[in-house]
Amino acid sequence: MQSWVEALRWSGNHLMQMEKMGKKARQVYQQKYTPEINYQQMMNIYQTILK
């Protein structure tokens, strides 16, 4: 519980860093985890298994 409170306090005191982290997380998502990318990764796995 204490670490959760500390994390919330840190977040509230570092809004610029939180914004930067959010933008970076969105960028990573768009590069690696969109539905289209996940579909292609899954198809690659299936093709590898079937070989």
C-alpha distance matrix in Angstrom:
0.0 3.8 5.5 5.2 6.4 8.8 10.0 10.8 12.6 14.4 15.5 16.8 18.6 20.1 21.7 24.7 22.8 20.8 24.2 25.7 23.0 23.5 27.2 27.0 24.9 27.6 30.3 29.0 28.7 32.3 33.6 32.0 30.6 32.9 34.4 37.7 36.3 34.4 37.7 39.7 37.4 37.5 41.3 41.6 39.7 42.1 45.1 44.1 43.7 47.0 48.9
3.8 0.0 3.8 5.4 5.2 6.2 8.6 10.0 10.6 12.3 14.2 15.5 16.6 18.3 20.4 23.3 21.3 19.9 23.5 24.8 22.4 23.4 27.1 26.8 25.2 28.1 30.6 29.4 29.6 33.1 34.2 33.0 31.9 34.3 36.1 39.3 37.7 36.1 39.5 41.3 38.9 39.4 43.2 43.2 41.5 44.1 46.9 45.8 45.6 49.0 50.7
5.5 3.8 0.0 3.8 5.4 4.9 6.1 8.6 9.8 10.3 12.1 14.2 15.2 16.2 18.3 20.8 18.5 17.2 20.9 21.8 19.2 20.4 24.0 23.4 21.9 24.9 27.2 25.9 26.3 29.8 30.8 29.5 28.7 31.2 33.3 36.2 34.5 33.0 36.5 38.1 35.7 36.4 40.1 40.0 38.4 41.1 43.8 42.6 42.6 46.1 47.6
5.2 5.4 3.8 0.0 3.8 5.4 5.1 6.2 8.6 9.8 10.5 12.4 14.3 15.3 16.8 19.6 17.7 15.6 19.1 20.5 17.9 18.5 22.2 22.1 20.3 23.0 25.7 24.6 24.5 28.0 29.3 28.2 26.9 29.1 31.0 34.2 32.8 31.3 34.7 36.6 34.4 35.0 38.7 38.9 37.4 39.9 42.8 41.9 41.8 45.1 46.9
6.4 5.2 5.4 3.8 0.0 3.8 5.4 5.1 6.2 8.6 9.8 10.6 12.3 14.2 15.9 19.1 17.7 15.9 19.3 21.1 19.1 19.7 23.4 23.7 22.3 24.8 27.5 26.9 26.9 30.2 31.7 30.9 29.7 31.7 33.8 36.9 35.7 34.4 37.8 39.6 37.6 38.3 42.0 42.2 40.9 43.4 46.2 45.4 45.5 48.7 50.5
8.8 6.2 4.9 5.4 3.8 0.0 3.8 5.4 5.1 6.1 8.5 9.9 10.5 12.1 14.5 17.3 15.5 14.5 18.1 19.4 17.5 18.8 22.3 22.3 21.3 24.2 26.5 25.9 26.4 29.7 30.8 30.2 29.5 31.8 34.1 37.0 35.4 34.4 38.0 39.5 37.4 38.4 42.0 41.9 40.7 43.5 46.1 45.1 45.4 48.7 50.2
10.0 8.6 6.1 5.1 5.4 3.8 0.0 3.8 5.4 5.1 6.1 8.6 9.9 10.4 12.3 14.9 12.9 11.3 15.0 16.2 14.0 15.2 18.7 18.7 17.5 20.4 22.8 22.2 22.6 25.9 27.1 26.5 25.8 28.0 30.4 33.3 31.7 30.8 34.4 35.9 33.9 35.0 38.5 38.5 37.4 40.2 42.7 41.8 42.3 45.6 47.1
10.8 10.0 8.6 6.2 5.1 5.4 3.8 0.0 3.8 5.4 5.0 6.2 8.6 9.9 11.0 14.3 13.1 11.0 14.3 16.4 14.6 15.1 18.7 19.4 18.2 20.5 23.3 23.1 23.3 26.2 28.0 27.6 26.5 28.3 30.6 33.6 32.5 31.6 35.0 36.8 35.1 36.1 39.6 39.9 39.0 41.6 44.2 43.6 44.0 47.2 48.9
12.6 10.6 9.8 8.6 6.2 5.1 5.4 3.8 0.0 3.8 5.4 5.1 6.2 8.6 10.5 13.8 13.0 11.9 15.1 17.1 16.0 16.9 20.2 21.0 20.4 22.8 25.3 25.4 25.9 28.7 30.3 30.2 29.5 31.3 33.8 36.6 35.4 34.8 38.2 39.8 38.1 39.3 42.8 42.9 42.1 44.9 47.3 46.6 47.2 50.4 51.9
14.4 12.3 10.3 9.8 8.6 6.1 5.1 5.4 3.8 0.0 3.8 5.5 5.1 6.1 8.8 11.3 9.9 9.4 13.0 14.3 13.2 14.8 17.9 18.2 18.1 20.7 22.8 22.9 23.8 26.6 27.9 28.0 27.6 29.6 32.4 35.0 33.5 33.1 36.7 37.9 36.2 37.7 41.1 40.9 40.3 43.2 45.4 44.6 45.4 48.6 50.0
15.5 14.2 12.1 10.5 9.8 8.5 6.1 5.0 5.4 3.8 0.0 3.8 5.4 5.2 6.3 9.3 8.2 6.5 9.9 11.8 10.7 11.7 14.9 15.7 15.4 17.7 20.0 20.4 21.1 23.7 25.3 25.6 25.0 26.6 29.4 32.0 30.8 30.5 34.0 35.4 33.9 35.4 38.8 38.8 38.3 41.1 43.4 42.8 43.7 46.8 48.2
16.8 15.5 14.2 12.4 10.6 9.9 8.6 6.2 5.1 5.5 3.8 0.0 3.8 5.7 6.0 9.7 10.1 8.6 11.2 13.8 13.5 13.9 16.9 18.4 18.3 20.0 22.5 23.4 23.8 26.2 28.1 28.6 27.9 29.2 31.9 34.5 33.6 33.4 36.8 38.3 37.1 38.5 41.8 42.0 41.6 44.3 46.6 46.2 47.1 50.0 51.6
18.6 16.6 15.2 14.3 12.3 10.5 9.9 8.6 6.2 5.1 5.4 3.8 0.0 3.8 6.0 8.9 9.3 9.3 11.9 13.8 14.0 15.3 17.8 19.0 19.5 21.5 23.5 24.4 25.4 27.7 29.2 29.9 29.7 31.2 34.1 36.5 35.3 35.3 38.9 40.1 38.7 40.4 43.7 43.6 43.3 46.2 48.3 47.7 48.7 51.8 53.1
20.1 18.3 16.2 15.3 14.2 12.1 10.4 9.9 8.6 6.1 5.2 5.7 3.8 0.0 3.8 5.6 5.5 6.3 8.8 10.1 10.6 12.3 14.5 15.5 16.4 18.5 20.2 21.1 22.5 24.6 25.9 26.8 26.9 28.4 31.6 33.8 32.4 32.7 36.2 37.2 35.9 37.8 40.9 40.7 40.6 43.6 45.5 44.9 46.2 49.2 50.4
21.7 20.4 18.3 16.8 15.9 14.5 12.3 11.0 10.5 8.8 6.3 6.0 6.0 3.8 0.0 3.8 5.5 4.9 6.2 8.6 9.7 10.4 12.4 14.2 15.1 16.5 18.4 19.9 20.9 22.6 24.5 25.6 25.4 26.5 29.6 31.8 30.8 31.3 34.6 35.8 34.8 36.7 39.7 39.7 39.8 42.7 44.6 44.3 45.6 48.5 49.7
24.7 23.3 20.8 19.6 19.1 17.3 14.9 14.3 13.8 11.3 9.3 9.7 8.9 5.6 3.8 0.0 3.8 5.4 5.1 6.3 8.6 9.9 10.8 12.4 14.2 15.5 16.8 18.5 20.0 21.4 22.9 24.5 24.8 25.9 29.3 31.0 29.9 30.7 34.1 34.9 34.0 36.2 39.0 38.8 39.2 42.2 43.8 43.5 45.1 47.9 48.9
22.8 21.3 18.5 17.7 17.7 15.5 12.9 13.1 13.0 9.9 8.2 10.1 9.3 5.5 5.5 3.8 0.0 3.8 5.4 5.0 6.0 8.5 9.9 10.5 12.1 14.2 15.3 16.4 18.2 20.0 21.1 22.3 22.8 24.4 27.8 29.6 28.0 28.7 32.2 32.9 31.7 33.9 36.8 36.4 36.6 39.7 41.3 40.8 42.3 45.2 46.2
20.8 19.9 17.2 15.6 15.9 14.5 11.3 11.0 11.9 9.4 6.5 8.6 9.3 6.3 4.9 5.4 3.8 0.0 3.8 5.4 5.0 6.1 8.6 9.8 10.4 12.3 14.2 15.2 16.3 18.4 20.0 20.9 20.8 22.2 25.4 27.5 26.3 26.6 30.1 31.1 30.0 31.9 35.0 34.9 35.0 37.9 39.7 39.4 40.7 43.6 44.8
24.2 23.5 20.9 19.1 19.3 18.1 15.0 14.3 15.1 13.0 9.9 11.2 11.9 8.8 6.2 5.1 5.4 3.8 0.0 3.8 5.4 5.1 6.3 8.6 9.8 10.7 12.5 14.4 15.4 16.7 18.6 20.1 20.1 21.0 24.2 26.1 25.1 26.0 29.2 30.2 29.5 31.6 34.4 34.4 34.9 37.7 39.4 39.3 40.8 43.5 44.7
25.7 24.8 21.8 20.5 21.1 19.4 16.2 16.4 17.1 14.3 11.8 13.8 13.8 10.1 8.6 6.3 5.0 5.4 3.8 0.0 3.8 5.4 5.2 6.2 8.6 10.0 10.6 12.4 14.2 15.5 16.7 18.4 19.1 20.3 23.8 25.3 23.9 25.0 28.4 28.9 28.0 30.5 33.1 32.8 33.4 36.4 37.8 37.5 39.3 42.0 42.9
23.0 22.4 19.2 17.9 19.1 17.5 14.0 14.6 16.0 13.2 10.7 13.5 14.0 10.6 9.7 8.6 6.0 5.0 5.4 3.8 0.0 3.8 5.5 5.1 6.1 8.6 9.8 10.5 12.2 14.3 15.3 16.3 16.8 18.5 21.9 23.7 22.0 22.6 26.2 26.8 25.7 27.9 30.8 30.4 30.7 33.7 35.4 34.9 36.5 39.3 40.4
23.5 23.4 20.4 18.5 19.7 18.8 15.2 15.1 16.9 14.8 11.7 13.9 15.3 12.3 10.4 9.9 8.5 6.1 5.1 5.4 3.8 0.0 3.8 5.4 5.1 6.2 8.7 9.9 10.5 12.4 14.3 15.4 15.1 16.2 19.5 21.5 20.4 21.0 24.3 25.4 24.6 26.6 29.4 29.5 29.9 32.6 34.4 34.4 35.8 38.5 39.8
27.2 27.1 24.0 22.2 23.4 22.3 18.7 18.7 20.2 17.9 14.9 16.9 17.8 14.5 12.4 10.8 9.9 8.6 6.3 5.2 5.5 3.8 0.0 3.8 5.4 5.1 6.3 8.8 9.9 10.7 12.5 14.4 14.8 15.5 19.0 20.4 19.3 20.6 23.8 24.4 24.0 26.3 28.8 28.8 29.6 32.4 33.8 33.9 35.7 38.2 39.3
27.0 26.8 23.4 22.1 23.7 22.3 18.7 19.4 21.0 18.2 15.7 18.4 19.0 15.5 14.2 12.4 10.5 9.8 8.6 6.2 5.1 5.4 3.8 0.0 3.8 5.4 5.0 6.2 8.6 9.9 10.6 12.3 13.3 14.8 18.5 19.7 18.0 19.2 22.6 22.8 21.9 24.6 27.1 26.6 27.4 30.4 31.7 31.4 33.3 36.0 36.8
24.9 25.2 21.9 20.3 22.3 21.3 17.5 18.2 20.4 18.1 15.4 18.3 19.5 16.4 15.1 14.2 12.1 10.4 9.8 8.6 6.1 5.1 5.4 3.8 0.0 3.8 5.4 5.1 6.2 8.7 9.9 10.5 10.7 12.5 15.9 17.7 16.0 16.6 20.1 20.9 19.8 22.0 24.8 24.7 25.1 28.0 29.6 29.5 31.0 33.7 34.9
27.6 28.1 24.9 23.0 24.8 24.2 20.4 20.5 22.8 20.7 17.7 20.0 21.5 18.5 16.5 15.5 14.2 12.3 10.7 10.0 8.6 6.2 5.1 5.4 3.8 0.0 3.8 5.5 5.0 6.2 8.6 10.0 9.8 10.4 13.9 15.5 14.5 15.6 18.7 19.6 19.2 21.4 23.9 24.1 25.0 27.5 29.1 29.4 31.1 33.4 34.7
30.3 30.6 27.2 25.7 27.5 26.5 22.8 23.3 25.3 22.8 20.0 22.5 23.5 20.2 18.4 16.8 15.3 14.2 12.5 10.6 9.8 8.7 6.3 5.0 5.4 3.8 0.0 3.8 5.4 5.2 6.3 8.7 9.9 10.7 14.5 15.2 13.6 15.4 18.5 18.6 18.3 21.1 23.2 23.0 24.2 27.0 28.1 28.2 30.3 32.6 33.5
29.0 29.4 25.9 24.6 26.9 25.9 22.2 23.1 25.4 22.9 20.4 23.4 24.4 21.1 19.9 18.5 16.4 15.2 14.4 12.4 10.5 9.9 8.8 6.2 5.1 5.5 3.8 0.0 3.8 5.5 5.1 6.0 7.6 9.7 13.4 14.2 12.0 13.2 16.7 16.7 15.7 18.5 20.9 20.4 21.2 24.2 25.4 25.3 27.3 29.8 30.7
28.7 29.6 26.3 24.5 26.9 26.4 22.6 23.3 25.9 23.8 21.1 23.8 25.4 22.5 20.9 20.0 18.2 16.3 15.4 14.2 12.2 10.5 9.9 8.6 6.2 5.0 5.4 3.8 0.0 3.8 5.4 5.3 4.9 6.5 10.1 11.6 9.9 10.8 14.1 14.9 14.2 16.5 19.0 19.2 19.9 22.6 24.1 24.4 26.0 28.4 29.7
32.3 33.1 29.8 28.0 30.2 29.7 25.9 26.2 28.7 26.6 23.7 26.2 27.7 24.6 22.6 21.4 20.0 18.4 16.7 15.5 14.3 12.4 10.7 9.9 8.7 6.2 5.2 5.5 3.8 0.0 3.8 5.8 6.1 5.8 9.5 10.0 8.9 10.9 13.7 14.0 14.2 16.8 18.7 19.0 20.4 22.8 23.9 24.6 26.6 28.6 29.7
33.6 34.2 30.8 29.3 31.7 30.8 27.1 28.0 30.3 27.9 25.3 28.1 29.2 25.9 24.5 22.9 21.1 20.0 18.6 16.7 15.3 14.3 12.5 10.6 9.9 8.6 6.3 5.1 5.4 3.8 0.0 3.8 6.4 7.4 10.9 10.5 8.2 10.6 13.4 12.8 12.6 15.7 17.5 17.0 18.6 21.4 22.1 22.4 24.7 26.8 27.5
32.0 33.0 29.5 28.2 30.9 30.2 26.5 27.6 30.2 28.0 25.6 28.6 29.9 26.8 25.6 24.5 22.3 20.9 20.1 18.4 16.3 15.4 14.4 12.3 10.5 10.0 8.7 6.0 5.3 5.8 3.8 0.0 3.8 6.3 9.3 9.5 6.4 7.7 11.1 10.8 9.7 12.7 14.9 14.4 15.5 18.4 19.5 19.6 21.6 23.9 24.9
30.6 31.9 28.7 26.9 29.7 29.5 25.8 26.5 29.5 27.6 25.0 27.9 29.7 26.9 25.4 24.8 22.8 20.8 20.1 19.1 16.8 15.1 14.8 13.3 10.7 9.8 9.9 7.6 4.9 6.1 6.4 3.8 0.0 3.8 6.5 8.0 6.0 5.9 9.4 10.4 9.7 11.6 14.3 14.7 15.4 17.8 19.5 20.0 21.5 23.7 25.2
32.9 34.3 31.2 29.1 31.7 31.8 28.0 28.3 31.3 29.6 26.6 29.2 31.2 28.4 26.5 25.9 24.4 22.2 21.0 20.3 18.5 16.2 15.5 14.8 12.5 10.4 10.7 9.7 6.5 5.8 7.4 6.3 3.8 0.0 3.8 5.4 5.2 6.2 8.6 10.0 10.6 12.2 14.3 15.4 16.6 18.4 20.0 21.2 22.7 24.4 26.1
34.4 36.1 33.3 31.0 33.8 34.1 30.4 30.6 33.8 32.4 29.4 31.9 34.1 31.6 29.6 29.3 27.8 25.4 24.2 23.8 21.9 19.5 19.0 18.5 15.9 13.9 14.5 13.4 10.1 9.5 10.9 9.3 6.5 3.8 0.0 3.8 5.5 5.1 6.0 8.6 9.9 10.4 12.2 14.2 15.3 16.4 18.2 19.9 21.0 22.4 24.5
37.7 39.3 36.2 34.2 36.9 37.0 33.3 33.6 36.6 35.0 32.0 34.5 36.5 33.8 31.8 31.0 29.6 27.5 26.1 25.3 23.7 21.5 20.4 19.7 17.7 15.5 15.2 14.2 11.6 10.0 10.5 9.5 8.0 5.4 3.8 0.0 3.8 5.5 5.1 6.3 8.7 9.9 10.7 12.4 14.4 15.4 16.6 18.5 20.1 21.2 22.9
36.3 37.7 34.5 32.8 35.7 35.4 31.7 32.5 35.4 33.5 30.8 33.6 35.3 32.4 30.8 29.9 28.0 26.3 25.1 23.9 22.0 20.4 19.3 18.0 16.0 14.5 13.6 12.0 9.9 8.9 8.2 6.4 6.0 5.2 5.5 3.8 0.0 3.8 5.4 5.1 6.2 8.6 9.9 10.6 12.4 14.3 15.3 16.6 18.5 20.0 21.4
34.4 36.1 33.0 31.3 34.4 34.4 30.8 31.6 34.8 33.1 30.5 33.4 35.3 32.7 31.3 30.7 28.7 26.6 26.0 25.0 22.6 21.0 20.6 19.2 16.6 15.6 15.4 13.2 10.8 10.9 10.6 7.7 5.9 6.2 5.1 5.5 3.8 0.0 3.8 5.4 5.1 6.1 8.6 9.8 10.6 12.3 14.2 15.3 16.6 18.4 20.2
37.7 39.5 36.5 34.7 37.8 38.0 34.4 35.0 38.2 36.7 34.0 36.8 38.9 36.2 34.6 34.1 32.2 30.1 29.2 28.4 26.2 24.3 23.8 22.6 20.1 18.7 18.5 16.7 14.1 13.7 13.4 11.1 9.4 8.6 6.0 5.1 5.4 3.8 0.0 3.8 5.5 5.1 6.2 8.6 9.9 10.6 12.3 14.2 15.4 16.5 18.6
39.7 41.3 38.1 36.6 39.6 39.5 35.9 36.8 39.8 37.9 35.4 38.3 40.1 37.2 35.8 34.9 32.9 31.1 30.2 28.9 26.8 25.4 24.4 22.8 20.9 19.6 18.6 16.7 14.9 14.0 12.8 10.8 10.4 10.0 8.6 6.3 5.1 5.4 3.8 0.0 3.8 5.4 5.1 6.2 8.7 9.8 10.5 12.3 14.3 15.3 16.7
37.4 38.9 35.7 34.4 37.6 37.4 33.9 35.1 38.1 36.2 33.9 37.1 38.7 35.9 34.8 34.0 31.7 30.0 29.5 28.0 25.7 24.6 24.0 21.9 19.8 19.2 18.3 15.7 14.2 14.2 12.6 9.7 9.7 10.6 9.9 8.7 6.2 5.1 5.5 3.8 0.0 3.8 5.5 5.1 6.3 8.7 9.9 10.6 12.4 14.3 15.7
37.5 39.4 36.4 35.0 38.3 38.4 35.0 36.1 39.3 37.7 35.4 38.5 40.4 37.8 36.7 36.2 33.9 31.9 31.6 30.5 27.9 26.6 26.3 24.6 22.0 21.4 21.1 18.5 16.5 16.8 15.7 12.7 11.6 12.2 10.4 9.9 8.6 6.1 5.1 5.4 3.8 0.0 3.8 5.4 5.1 6.3 8.7 9.9 10.6 12.4 14.5
41.3 43.2 40.1 38.7 42.0 42.0 38.5 39.6 42.8 41.1 38.8 41.8 43.7 40.9 39.7 39.0 36.8 35.0 34.4 33.1 30.8 29.4 28.8 27.1 24.8 23.9 23.2 20.9 19.0 18.7 17.5 14.9 14.3 14.3 12.2 10.7 9.9 8.6 6.2 5.1 5.5 3.8 0.0 3.8 5.4 5.0 6.1 8.6 9.8 10.5 12.4
41.6 43.2 40.0 38.9 42.2 41.9 38.5 39.9 42.9 40.9 38.8 42.0 43.6 40.7 39.7 38.8 36.4 34.9 34.4 32.8 30.4 29.5 28.8 26.6 24.7 24.1 23.0 20.4 19.2 19.0 17.0 14.4 14.7 15.4 14.2 12.4 10.6 9.8 8.6 6.2 5.1 5.4 3.8 0.0 3.8 5.4 5.1 6.1 8.6 9.9 10.8
39.7 41.5 38.4 37.4 40.9 40.7 37.4 39.0 42.1 40.3 38.3 41.6 43.3 40.6 39.8 39.2 36.6 35.0 34.9 33.4 30.7 29.9 29.6 27.4 25.1 25.0 24.2 21.2 19.9 20.4 18.6 15.5 15.4 16.6 15.3 14.4 12.4 10.6 9.9 8.7 6.3 5.1 5.4 3.8 0.0 3.8 5.5 5.1 6.2 8.6 10.2
42.1 44.1 41.1 39.9 43.4 43.5 40.2 41.6 44.9 43.2 41.1 44.3 46.2 43.6 42.7 42.2 39.7 37.9 37.7 36.4 33.7 32.6 32.4 30.4 28.0 27.5 27.0 24.2 22.6 22.8 21.4 18.4 17.8 18.4 16.4 15.4 14.3 12.3 10.6 9.8 8.7 6.3 5.0 5.4 3.8 0.0 3.8 5.4 5.1 6.1 8.8
45.1 46.9 43.8 42.8 46.2 46.1 42.7 44.2 47.3 45.4 43.4 46.6 48.3 45.5 44.6 43.8 41.3 39.7 39.4 37.8 35.4 34.4 33.8 31.7 29.6 29.1 28.1 25.4 24.1 23.9 22.1 19.5 19.5 20.0 18.2 16.6 15.3 14.2 12.3 10.5 9.9 8.7 6.1 5.1 5.5 3.8 0.0 3.8 5.4 5.2 6.4
44.1 45.8 42.6 41.9 45.4 45.1 41.8 43.6 46.6 44.6 42.8 46.2 47.7 44.9 44.3 43.5 40.8 39.4 39.3 37.5 34.9 34.4 33.9 31.4 29.5 29.4 28.2 25.3 24.4 24.6 22.4 19.6 20.0 21.2 19.9 18.5 16.6 15.3 14.2 12.3 10.6 9.9 8.6 6.1 5.1 5.4 3.8 0.0 3.8 5.5 5.4
43.7 45.6 42.6 41.8 45.5 45.4 42.3 44.0 47.2 45.4 43.7 47.1 48.7 46.2 45.6 45.1 42.3 40.7 40.8 39.3 36.5 35.8 35.7 33.3 31.0 31.1 30.3 27.3 26.0 26.6 24.7 21.6 21.5 22.7 21.0 20.1 18.5 16.6 15.4 14.3 12.4 10.6 9.8 8.6 6.2 5.1 5.4 3.8 0.0 3.8 5.5
47.0 49.0 46.1 45.1 48.7 48.7 45.6 47.2 50.4 48.6 46.8 50.0 51.8 49.2 48.5 47.9 45.2 43.6 43.5 42.0 39.3 38.5 38.2 36.0 33.7 33.4 32.6 29.8 28.4 28.6 26.8 23.9 23.7 24.4 22.4 21.2 20.0 18.4 16.5 15.3 14.3 12.4 10.5 9.9 8.6 6.1 5.2 5.5 3.8 0.0 3.8
48.9 50.7 47.6 46.9 50.5 50.2 47.1 48.9 51.9 50.0 48.2 51.6 53.1 50.4 49.7 48.9 46.2 44.8 44.7 42.9 40.4 39.8 39.3 36.8 34.9 34.7 33.5 30.7 29.7 29.7 27.5 24.9 25.2 26.1 24.5 22.9 21.4 20.2 18.6 16.7 15.7 14.5 12.4 10.8 10.2 8.8 6.4 5.4 5.5 3.8 0.0
